[in-house]
Amino acid sequence: MSKTKTEAIDSAAVRLPGSGVDFETPQVPVTGDTPITPGRKFRDNLYTSRTLILPDGETIPVARGCVTATSIQQFEYLNAHPDLQLIEE
C-alpha cells in the first residue's frame, strides 16, 4: 500500500479595488498521483533500456536512455535515483 503525500498550493488574499472585500483563494490538494504536464524527462546514465519499479509496484520504462515522469510520485522517485539526471529543457 502506498502512502499518499498531500501538499497544498499556498493561498493568497486578493482585494478587489474599491470593494473593501478580501477574497481567499482556495487551497488545492496535490497528491502523488497528480499528473505533471508536461512530463519531466530524465537521462539514464547507466542503461539505455530497463524498467524501473517504484516502491508501490508501478513500473516506468526507460527507452533509448530516457525516462519521463508523468506524476509527482514518479518525479520524486526519478529525481532521487542516483543513475538519473533531469534534462533541463
Backbone torsions as a table, in degrees:
resi	resn	phi	psi	omega
1	MET	NA	132.1	-179.1
2	SER	-93.8	149.5	176.3
3	LYS	-87.8	141.3	179.0
4	THR	-101.2	126.9	179.0
5	LYS	-96.5	128.0	-179.6
6	THR	-114.9	129.1	175.7
7	GLU	-122.7	166.4	177.7
8	ALA	-133.5	142.5	175.0
9	ILE	-71.9	134.3	-178.7
10	ASP	-56.4	138.6	176.7
11	SER	-92.1	150.4	180.0
12	ALA	-135.2	139.3	177.7
13	ALA	-80.7	137.1	179.9
14	VAL	-121.2	128.0	178.4
15	ARG	-109.9	124.6	175.8
16	LEU	-79.9	129.1	-177.9
17	PRO	-56.3	130.6	176.1
18	GLY	77.4	-3.7	-176.4
19	SER	-92.0	-27.6	-177.0
20	GLY	71.5	12.4	-177.8
21	VAL	-116.9	132.2	175.4
22	ASP	-98.2	137.2	176.0
23	PHE	-115.8	136.4	178.8
24	GLU	-101.1	129.3	177.0
25	THR	-75.1	141.1	-176.5
26	PRO	-71.4	152.8	174.5
27	GLN	-86.8	134.0	-178.2
28	VAL	-109.3	120.8	179.6
29	PRO	-70.1	140.4	178.0
30	VAL	-123.3	124.0	-179.5
31	THR	-111.1	173.8	179.7
32	GLY	-63.4	-23.4	-179.9
33	ASP	-90.2	-0.9	-179.9
34	THR	-63.6	128.1	-178.1
35	PRO	-67.4	148.6	173.6
36	ILE	-105.0	125.4	179.5
37	THR	-124.5	124.3	-11.6
38	PRO	-73.5	166.5	179.0
39	GLY	-62.1	153.8	178.9
40	ARG	-99.1	128.1	-176.2
41	LYS	-96.5	142.3	177.5
42	PHE	-125.9	148.2	174.3
43	ARG	-100.4	130.8	176.8
44	ASP	-88.4	114.9	-176.5
45	ASN	-83.6	-2.0	-176.7
46	LEU	-116.4	-41.6	-176.3
47	TYR	-126.0	151.1	173.9
48	THR	-94.3	-19.3	-179.8
49	SER	-150.3	124.3	174.5
50	ARG	-169.3	173.6	176.1
51	THR	-119.2	124.5	177.1
52	LEU	-92.9	136.9	-179.0
53	ILE	-115.2	117.6	179.0
54	LEU	-74.0	161.4	-179.2
55	PRO	-55.5	-28.5	-179.4
56	ASP	-87.2	3.1	178.2
57	GLY	97.0	-9.9	177.9
58	GLU	-65.2	142.3	179.7
59	THR	-111.4	146.5	177.3
60	ILE	-131.5	120.4	-179.1
61	PRO	-80.7	141.6	170.4
62	VAL	-102.9	126.5	179.4
63	ALA	-134.1	132.8	-179.6
64	ARG	54.2	33.7	176.5
65	GLY	77.7	10.8	-179.3
66	CYS	-129.4	150.8	176.9
67	VAL	-143.3	145.1	-176.8
68	THR	-119.0	130.1	174.6
69	ALA	-89.3	127.0	-180.0
70	THR	-113.9	0.7	175.8
71	SER	-139.7	165.1	179.4
72	ILE	-63.3	-39.9	179.1
73	GLN	-61.3	-44.8	177.8
74	GLN	-63.5	-43.2	-179.8
75	PHE	-59.9	-46.8	-179.7
76	GLU	-61.5	-40.5	179.0
77	TYR	-66.0	-49.4	-178.0
78	LEU	-66.3	-38.3	-178.8
79	ASN	-65.9	-29.7	-179.9
80	ALA	-88.2	-9.9	-176.2
81	HIS	-73.8	129.9	-175.7
82	PRO	-67.8	-22.2	-177.6
83	ASP	-90.9	-4.5	-174.3
84	LEU	-111.7	145.0	179.6
85	GLN	-129.4	128.0	178.7
86	LEU	-64.7	132.2	178.0
87	ILE	-92.7	114.5	178.8
88	GLU	-79.1	123.6	-179.6
89	GLU	-111.0	NA	NA
